[in-house]
Amino acid sequence: MRWRLVAVLVVFTALVLGIQMVPLANYITTVAQSKFLSTYQSSAFALAGYAIPSLLPPGSPGAPTPADQTKLRQELQDRVSEMSVATSSVLVVVDQDGTVVAHTDPSRIGEDFVTNRPEIAMALAGQDPKSGGERSSETLGQTLYYFAVPVRYGSTVIGAVRLSYPASQVEDSISSTVHGIELAALITLVCAGLIALLVASYATDRIRRLRDAAELIAEGDLTARAAVAGGGELEELATSFNTMAERVQGVVDSQRGFAGDASHQLRTPLTALRLRLESAAEQIPPDAAATVQLDAARDEIDRLQRLIDGLLVLARADNRDQQTVPVDITAVAADRVEAWQALADERSVRIELDAPGMAVAQVVPSAAEQIIDNYVDNALGVVPEGSRIIVSVRSEPGGVLIFVDDEGPGLPPEDRERAFDRFWRGTQDGQGSGLGLAVVASLAQAGGGSVWLAESPLGGLRAAARLRSGAPVERNGVRRRGEAVRGRHF
């Protein structure tokens, strides 16, 4: 999100600069061209006025003596050289015959400057342009800009002045100015990017802390709260989030407390009721019809007792504040398979264990045992005689997998989706509390794991759990991997 915000702000700044740069560049080009035009035009007219005394023909009123004229033309040459340097242009002054009397290059004095230079001929003809012109120069090999103005003495044209400069000189000057503006725009864009990064980092960091708090609450840590600081809308959002989290924690704690307290309170009257039923059974003849009803009542009490026990376990499992510990799931699975084998033998069912030597998971205490017990207990309740149940453990980079596969009738997909709901039972035969798989789900999720049901490769149901990987455990003070346990029968 941070970089998306930075990208949006930088792109917006770039668009604004781009929109401003186009008209600004055009304006600067126009201003620069006008500046060159006015500067060179005024220089040409100023030089024309300065050249009048040195261009007066002999015999005309006020004409200087030959000696004075030589001196004046030297001064004119010096002035041309100074102005040429100041304006970075080529200046030439010709008399009324078109002969050069002063030039930026003094070696060209005395040349006929009319041939192939139509602007000089036009100026000597008395044409006084309001602006300069341009033409292709064979000598320079590029476009040439110029100003050619007549030198007048009264109404008589006594000479002409031409100021010229290559087009590249103007273009280079304009390009230099435009490049300077582009550099300023680039610096502005970089500064905008840095400012955007700081602003985005500040905003996203607070949003990230809020997200982290939400994730902790989603994982079961209801004590997590978002940091409230900095002011503004984000502080209001963090305050509202914390208020919501406190209310949710209060509701969940109330529900947990109620389930636990109710279960504890129900144990005593149920025990007393069982004792009364057993006492009544002792006072009734064994063949009495009431014996059947008493046995049914005791079965219902047993079912209710299992329901209460399940609620107690579920209340503890829902307490996500429990600490997790590393557990070797392979060792747990081997122990539980061995414990269940006696009951499996009574039903002519074979339980097999397929597991690696060590598969360490991070779980809440006794969670692994209860998950396997519930899965195996459910499988034993549905598989036919002579079938088998396989308990498998697999260690993967993402966690430890537990599979309990059976050869029973299985469950349709719609029932598999609901099987972990509380109080849901696949049959209505009165057996079970409907809390076993709900307990499994809560225990797995309390340690950061997950559970699901699928079709088994054996044709029945696969009950699966994924537990979070943990650190290796030590056995008898020695940290070891152990050997694989595959195809082991109990």
C-alpha positions as CSV (number, residue, x, y, z in Angstrom):
1,M,0.0,0.0,0.0
2,R,2.9,2.3,0.8
3,W,4.3,2.1,-2.7
4,R,0.9,2.5,-4.3
5,L,0.4,5.7,-2.4
6,V,3.8,7.0,-3.4
7,A,3.2,6.0,-7.0
8,V,-0.1,7.9,-7.1
9,L,1.4,11.0,-5.6
10,V,4.4,11.0,-7.9
11,V,2.3,10.4,-11.0
12,F,-0.1,13.2,-9.9
13,T,2.9,15.5,-9.4
14,A,4.3,14.5,-12.8
15,L,1.0,15.2,-14.5
16,V,0.8,18.6,-12.9
17,L,4.4,19.4,-13.9
18,G,3.8,18.1,-17.4
19,I,0.7,20.2,-17.8
20,Q,2.6,23.3,-16.7
21,M,5.8,22.6,-18.6
22,V,4.3,22.6,-22.1
23,P,2.8,26.2,-22.0
24,L,5.8,27.3,-19.9
25,A,8.3,26.0,-22.5
26,N,6.3,27.7,-25.3
27,Y,6.2,31.0,-23.3
28,I,9.9,30.9,-22.6
29,T,10.7,30.2,-26.2
30,T,8.6,33.2,-27.3
31,V,10.1,35.4,-24.7
32,A,13.7,34.4,-25.6
33,Q,13.1,35.0,-29.3
34,S,11.6,38.4,-28.5
35,K,14.6,39.2,-26.3
36,F,17.0,38.3,-29.1
37,L,15.0,40.3,-31.6
38,S,14.8,43.5,-29.5
39,T,18.5,43.2,-28.4
40,Y,19.9,42.7,-31.9
41,Q,17.5,45.2,-33.5
42,S,18.4,48.0,-31.0
43,S,22.1,47.1,-31.4
44,A,21.8,47.4,-35.2
45,F,20.1,50.8,-35.1
46,A,22.6,52.1,-32.4
47,L,25.5,51.1,-34.6
48,A,23.9,52.7,-37.7
49,G,23.6,56.0,-35.8
50,Y,27.2,55.8,-34.6
51,A,28.5,55.1,-38.1
52,I,27.0,58.3,-39.7
53,P,30.1,60.6,-39.3
54,S,32.5,58.0,-40.7
55,L,30.3,57.3,-43.7
56,L,29.6,60.9,-44.9
57,P,30.9,61.1,-48.5
58,P,33.5,63.8,-49.3
59,G,32.1,67.2,-50.2
60,S,28.9,66.6,-48.3
61,P,28.0,69.2,-45.6
62,G,29.8,68.3,-42.4
63,A,32.0,65.7,-44.1
64,P,35.2,65.0,-42.2
65,T,38.7,65.5,-43.7
66,P,40.4,62.4,-45.0
67,A,42.5,62.3,-41.9
68,D,39.5,62.6,-39.6
69,Q,37.6,60.1,-41.6
70,T,40.4,57.5,-41.2
71,K,40.3,58.1,-37.4
72,L,36.5,57.9,-37.3
73,R,36.5,54.6,-39.2
74,Q,39.1,53.2,-36.8
75,E,36.9,54.2,-33.9
76,L,33.9,52.6,-35.8
77,Q,35.9,49.3,-36.2
78,D,36.7,49.3,-32.5
79,R,33.0,49.8,-31.7
80,V,32.0,47.0,-34.0
81,S,34.5,44.7,-32.3
82,E,33.1,45.5,-28.9
83,M,29.5,45.1,-29.9
84,S,30.3,41.9,-31.7
85,V,31.7,40.4,-28.5
86,A,28.8,41.8,-26.4
87,T,26.1,40.4,-28.7
88,S,27.9,37.2,-29.9
89,S,27.0,38.3,-33.5
90,V,28.7,39.3,-36.7
91,L,28.6,43.0,-37.5
92,V,29.4,44.6,-40.8
93,V,29.2,48.3,-41.9
94,V,29.2,49.2,-45.6
95,D,29.3,52.6,-47.4
96,Q,26.7,53.6,-50.0
97,D,28.7,51.7,-52.6
98,G,28.4,48.4,-50.6
99,T,32.1,48.4,-49.6
100,V,33.0,47.1,-46.2
101,V,34.3,49.9,-43.9
102,A,34.1,47.9,-40.6
103,H,33.6,44.2,-39.9
104,T,33.8,41.8,-37.0
105,D,36.7,40.2,-39.0
106,P,38.9,43.3,-39.8
107,S,40.6,41.4,-42.7
108,R,37.4,41.7,-44.7
109,I,37.4,45.5,-44.8
110,G,37.3,46.8,-48.4
111,E,35.3,43.9,-49.7
112,D,32.2,44.3,-51.9
113,F,29.5,43.1,-49.6
114,V,26.5,43.5,-51.8
115,T,27.0,40.4,-54.0
116,N,24.9,37.4,-52.8
117,R,23.7,39.4,-49.8
118,P,20.3,40.7,-50.7
119,E,19.6,42.2,-47.3
120,I,22.5,44.6,-47.8
121,A,21.2,45.7,-51.2
122,M,17.7,46.2,-49.7
123,A,19.1,48.3,-46.9
124,L,21.1,50.5,-49.3
125,A,17.9,50.9,-51.3
126,G,16.4,52.6,-48.3
127,Q,14.2,49.7,-47.1
128,D,13.9,49.9,-43.3
129,P,12.7,46.6,-42.0
130,K,10.7,46.4,-38.7
131,S,12.1,43.0,-38.0
132,G,14.9,40.8,-39.1
133,G,14.9,38.0,-41.5
134,E,16.6,34.6,-42.1
135,R,18.2,32.8,-44.9
136,S,20.5,29.8,-45.5
137,S,24.1,30.6,-45.3
138,E,26.5,28.6,-47.5
139,T,29.4,29.9,-45.5
140,L,28.1,28.7,-42.1
141,G,26.2,25.8,-43.5
142,Q,23.1,26.6,-41.4
143,T,20.2,29.1,-41.1
144,L,21.3,32.7,-40.5
145,Y,19.2,35.3,-38.7
146,Y,20.0,39.0,-39.5
147,F,19.1,42.6,-39.2
148,A,20.1,45.0,-42.1
149,V,19.2,48.7,-41.6
150,P,20.2,51.7,-43.7
151,V,22.4,54.5,-42.4
152,R,20.7,57.7,-43.3
153,Y,22.0,61.3,-43.3
154,G,18.9,63.3,-43.7
155,S,16.9,61.7,-46.5
156,T,20.1,60.2,-48.1
157,V,21.2,56.6,-47.5
158,I,25.0,56.8,-47.0
159,G,25.5,53.2,-46.0
160,A,24.1,50.1,-44.2
161,V,24.6,48.0,-41.1
162,R,24.0,44.3,-40.9
163,L,24.0,42.3,-37.7
164,S,23.8,38.5,-38.1
165,Y,23.9,35.4,-35.9
166,P,23.4,31.7,-36.5
167,A,20.0,30.1,-35.6
168,S,21.8,27.5,-33.4
169,Q,22.9,30.3,-31.1
170,V,19.2,31.2,-30.3
171,E,18.2,27.6,-30.1
172,D,21.1,26.7,-27.8
173,S,20.1,29.6,-25.5
174,I,16.5,28.5,-25.5
175,S,17.4,24.9,-25.0
176,S,19.7,25.8,-22.1
177,T,16.8,27.7,-20.4
178,V,14.3,24.9,-21.1
179,H,16.8,22.3,-19.7
180,G,17.1,24.3,-16.6
181,I,13.4,24.3,-16.1
182,E,13.3,20.5,-16.8
183,L,16.0,20.0,-14.2
184,A,14.0,22.1,-11.7
185,A,10.9,19.9,-12.6
186,L,12.9,16.7,-12.0
187,I,14.2,18.0,-8.7
188,T,10.6,18.9,-7.8
189,L,9.4,15.4,-8.8
190,V,12.2,13.8,-6.7
191,C,11.3,15.9,-3.7
192,A,7.6,15.1,-4.2
193,G,8.5,11.4,-4.2
194,L,10.5,11.7,-1.0
195,I,7.7,13.6,0.7
196,A,5.2,11.1,-0.6
197,L,7.3,8.3,0.8
198,L,7.5,9.9,4.2
199,V,3.7,10.6,4.3
200,A,2.8,7.2,3.0
201,S,5.2,5.5,5.4
202,Y,3.7,7.4,8.3
203,A,0.1,6.5,7.2
204,T,0.7,2.9,6.3
205,D,2.8,2.2,9.4
206,R,-0.2,3.1,11.5
207,I,-2.5,1.1,9.3
208,R,-0.1,-1.8,9.5
209,R,-0.1,-1.7,13.3
210,L,-3.9,-1.7,13.2
211,R,-3.9,-4.6,10.8
212,D,-1.4,-6.5,13.1
213,A,-3.8,-6.0,16.0
214,A,-6.7,-7.3,14.0
215,E,-4.7,-10.4,12.9
216,L,-3.8,-11.1,16.6
217,I,-7.5,-10.8,17.6
218,A,-8.4,-13.1,14.6
219,E,-5.8,-15.6,15.9
220,G,-7.4,-15.6,19.3
221,D,-5.4,-13.0,21.2
222,L,-8.3,-10.8,22.4
223,T,-6.0,-8.7,24.5
224,A,-4.4,-7.2,21.4
225,R,-5.0,-3.5,20.9
226,A,-4.0,-0.9,18.3
227,A,-1.6,1.9,19.1
228,V,-3.5,5.2,19.5
229,A,-1.3,8.2,18.6
230,G,-0.8,10.9,16.0
231,G,-4.2,12.4,15.9
232,G,-6.5,12.6,12.9
233,E,-8.9,10.1,11.4
234,L,-6.5,7.1,11.9
235,E,-6.4,7.8,15.7
236,E,-10.2,7.8,15.7
237,L,-10.2,4.6,13.8
238,A,-7.7,3.0,16.2
239,T,-9.9,4.2,19.2
240,S,-13.0,2.7,17.6
241,F,-11.2,-0.5,16.9
242,N,-10.0,-0.8,20.5
243,T,-13.5,-0.2,21.8
244,M,-14.8,-2.9,19.5
245,A,-12.1,-5.3,20.6
246,E,-12.9,-4.7,24.3
247,R,-16.6,-5.4,23.7
248,V,-15.8,-8.5,21.7
249,Q,-13.4,-9.7,24.5
250,G,-16.1,-9.0,27.1
251,V,-18.7,-11.0,25.1
252,V,-16.4,-14.0,24.5
253,D,-15.2,-14.1,28.1
254,S,-18.8,-14.0,29.2
255,Q,-19.7,-16.9,27.0
256,R,-16.7,-18.9,28.0
257,G,-17.4,-18.2,31.7
258,F,-21.0,-19.2,31.3
259,A,-20.2,-22.5,29.5
260,G,-17.7,-23.4,32.1
261,D,-19.7,-22.4,35.1
262,A,-22.9,-24.0,33.8
263,S,-21.0,-27.3,33.1
264,H,-19.6,-27.3,36.6
265,Q,-22.9,-26.5,38.2
266,L,-24.7,-29.3,36.3
267,R,-22.2,-32.0,37.4
268,T,-23.5,-32.1,41.0
269,P,-27.3,-32.6,40.2
270,L,-26.5,-35.1,37.5
271,T,-24.4,-37.1,39.9
272,A,-27.1,-37.0,42.5
273,L,-29.7,-38.0,39.9
274,R,-27.6,-41.0,38.9
275,L,-27.3,-42.1,42.5
276,R,-31.0,-41.9,43.0
277,L,-31.7,-43.9,39.8
278,E,-29.2,-46.6,40.9
279,S,-30.8,-46.7,44.4
280,A,-34.3,-47.0,42.8
281,A,-33.0,-49.8,40.5
282,E,-31.8,-51.7,43.5
283,Q,-35.3,-51.6,45.0
284,I,-37.1,-52.8,41.9
285,P,-37.1,-56.5,40.9
286,P,-34.8,-57.3,38.0
287,D,-37.7,-58.5,35.9
288,A,-39.9,-55.5,36.5
289,A,-41.1,-53.4,33.5
290,A,-39.7,-50.2,35.2
291,T,-36.2,-51.6,34.9
292,V,-36.2,-50.8,31.1
293,Q,-37.2,-47.3,31.8
294,L,-34.5,-46.9,34.5
295,D,-31.9,-48.2,32.1
296,A,-33.0,-45.7,29.4
297,A,-32.9,-42.9,32.0
298,R,-29.3,-43.9,33.0
299,D,-28.4,-43.8,29.3
300,E,-29.8,-40.3,28.9
301,I,-27.9,-39.2,32.0
302,D,-24.7,-40.7,30.5
303,R,-25.4,-38.8,27.3
304,L,-26.0,-35.6,29.2
305,Q,-22.7,-36.2,31.2
306,R,-20.8,-36.5,27.9
307,L,-22.4,-33.3,26.7
308,I,-21.3,-31.5,29.8
309,D,-17.8,-32.9,29.6
310,G,-17.7,-31.8,26.0
311,L,-18.8,-28.3,26.9
312,L,-16.0,-28.1,29.5
313,V,-13.4,-29.2,27.0
314,L,-14.7,-26.8,24.4
315,A,-14.7,-23.9,26.9
316,R,-11.0,-24.6,27.6
317,A,-10.2,-25.1,23.9
318,D,-11.8,-21.7,23.1
319,N,-9.4,-20.0,25.5
320,R,-6.9,-18.8,22.9
321,D,-4.7,-17.4,25.7
322,Q,-3.3,-20.9,26.2
323,Q,0.4,-21.4,25.7
324,T,1.5,-23.8,23.0
325,V,4.3,-26.4,23.4
326,P,6.3,-28.5,21.0
327,V,5.0,-32.0,20.8
328,D,6.2,-35.1,18.8
329,I,3.1,-36.0,17.0
330,T,4.5,-39.4,15.9
331,A,5.0,-40.4,19.6
332,V,1.5,-39.2,20.5
333,A,0.0,-41.1,17.6
334,A,1.8,-44.3,18.5
335,D,0.6,-44.0,22.1
336,R,-3.0,-43.3,21.2
337,V,-3.2,-46.1,18.6
338,E,-1.9,-48.5,21.2
339,A,-4.5,-47.3,23.7
340,W,-7.4,-47.7,21.3
341,Q,-6.4,-51.1,20.0
342,A,-8.0,-53.1,22.8
343,L,-11.4,-51.6,21.9
344,A,-10.7,-52.1,18.2
345,D,-10.0,-55.8,18.8
346,E,-13.4,-56.3,20.4
347,R,-14.9,-55.1,17.1
348,S,-12.5,-57.0,14.9
349,V,-11.0,-53.8,13.6
350,R,-7.2,-53.4,12.9
351,I,-5.5,-50.0,13.6
352,E,-2.3,-49.2,11.7
353,L,0.2,-46.4,12.2
354,D,2.1,-44.9,9.3
355,A,4.4,-42.1,10.6
356,P,7.9,-40.7,10.3
357,G,10.4,-40.9,13.1
358,M,9.7,-37.4,14.5
359,A,7.1,-34.8,13.5
360,V,7.2,-31.9,15.9
361,A,4.2,-29.5,16.0
362,Q,3.4,-26.5,18.2
363,V,0.1,-27.2,19.9
364,V,-1.8,-26.5,23.1
365,P,-1.2,-29.1,25.8
366,S,-3.1,-32.4,25.2
367,A,-4.6,-31.1,21.9
368,A,-2.8,-33.8,19.8
369,E,-4.1,-36.6,22.0
370,Q,-7.7,-35.3,21.9
371,I,-7.7,-34.7,18.1
372,I,-6.5,-38.3,17.4
373,D,-8.8,-39.8,20.1
374,N,-11.9,-38.0,18.6
375,Y,-11.0,-39.1,15.0
376,V,-10.3,-42.7,16.0
377,D,-13.4,-42.8,18.2
378,N,-15.7,-41.6,15.3
379,A,-14.1,-44.1,12.9
380,L,-14.6,-47.0,15.3
381,G,-18.2,-46.1,15.6
382,V,-18.9,-46.5,11.8
383,V,-16.5,-49.1,10.3
384,P,-17.6,-52.7,9.7
385,E,-16.0,-55.7,11.4
386,G,-12.8,-56.9,9.7
387,S,-12.0,-53.5,8.4
388,R,-9.0,-51.3,9.2
389,I,-8.2,-47.7,10.3
390,I,-4.9,-46.1,9.3
391,V,-3.5,-43.2,11.4
392,S,-0.9,-41.3,9.3
393,V,1.5,-38.5,10.3
394,R,3.3,-36.4,7.7
395,S,5.8,-33.7,8.3
396,E,5.9,-30.9,5.7
397,P,7.5,-27.4,5.6
398,G,4.2,-25.8,6.3
399,G,3.3,-28.0,9.3
400,V,2.5,-31.5,10.5
401,L,-0.4,-33.4,8.9
402,I,-2.5,-36.0,10.8
403,F,-4.8,-38.3,8.7
404,V,-7.2,-40.9,10.1
405,D,-8.6,-43.0,7.2
406,D,-11.3,-45.6,7.6
407,E,-13.2,-48.1,5.4
408,G,-16.6,-47.0,6.7
409,P,-19.6,-45.5,4.8
410,G,-18.1,-42.0,4.7
411,L,-20.0,-38.8,4.6
412,P,-21.5,-36.8,1.7
413,P,-19.9,-33.5,0.9
414,E,-22.7,-31.4,2.4
415,D,-22.4,-33.3,5.7
416,R,-18.6,-32.9,5.7
417,E,-19.0,-29.2,5.5
418,R,-21.2,-29.2,8.7
419,A,-19.4,-31.9,10.7
420,F,-17.4,-29.4,12.8
421,D,-20.4,-27.4,13.8
422,R,-21.3,-27.6,17.5
423,F,-24.1,-30.1,18.4
424,W,-24.2,-31.4,14.8
425,R,-24.5,-35.2,14.6
426,G,-24.4,-37.3,11.4
427,T,-27.0,-39.7,12.9
428,Q,-30.0,-39.3,15.3
429,D,-29.5,-42.5,17.2
430,G,-28.9,-40.7,20.4
431,Q,-25.2,-41.5,20.6
432,G,-22.7,-38.8,21.0
433,S,-23.0,-35.1,22.0
434,G,-22.2,-33.5,18.7
435,L,-19.3,-31.7,20.3
436,G,-16.4,-34.0,19.5
437,L,-15.4,-32.5,16.1
438,A,-16.1,-29.0,17.4
439,V,-13.6,-29.6,20.2
440,V,-11.1,-30.9,17.6
441,A,-11.5,-27.8,15.5
442,S,-11.1,-25.5,18.5
443,L,-8.0,-27.3,19.8
444,A,-6.3,-27.2,16.4
445,Q,-7.2,-23.5,15.8
446,A,-6.0,-22.6,19.3
447,G,-2.5,-23.7,18.2
448,G,-2.7,-22.0,14.7
449,G,-3.8,-25.2,12.9
450,S,-6.8,-26.3,10.9
451,V,-9.0,-29.4,10.4
452,W,-11.1,-30.8,7.5
453,L,-12.8,-34.0,6.3
454,A,-12.4,-35.6,2.8
455,E,-12.9,-38.8,1.0
456,S,-10.4,-41.4,2.0
457,P,-8.3,-43.5,-0.4
458,L,-9.6,-46.5,1.6
459,G,-13.1,-45.7,0.4
460,G,-14.5,-44.3,3.7
461,L,-13.8,-41.0,5.4
462,R,-10.5,-39.1,5.9
463,A,-10.4,-36.9,9.0
464,A,-7.4,-34.6,8.7
465,A,-5.6,-31.9,10.8
466,R,-2.8,-29.6,10.0
467,L,-0.8,-28.4,13.0
468,R,1.8,-25.7,13.1
469,S,5.5,-26.8,12.9
470,G,7.4,-26.6,16.2
471,A,11.0,-26.9,17.4
472,P,12.5,-30.3,18.0
473,V,11.7,-31.9,21.3
474,E,14.1,-33.7,23.7
475,R,13.7,-37.2,24.8
476,N,15.6,-38.3,27.9
477,G,17.8,-35.2,27.6
478,V,18.8,-36.1,24.0
479,R,17.4,-34.2,21.0
480,R,17.0,-36.8,18.2
481,R,15.0,-37.5,15.1
482,G,14.1,-41.2,15.7
483,E,13.2,-43.8,13.1
484,A,10.2,-44.1,10.8
485,V,7.2,-46.0,12.1
486,R,5.4,-47.4,9.0
487,G,2.8,-50.2,8.7
488,R,3.0,-50.8,12.5
489,H,0.1,-52.9,13.9
490,F,-1.2,-52.8,17.4
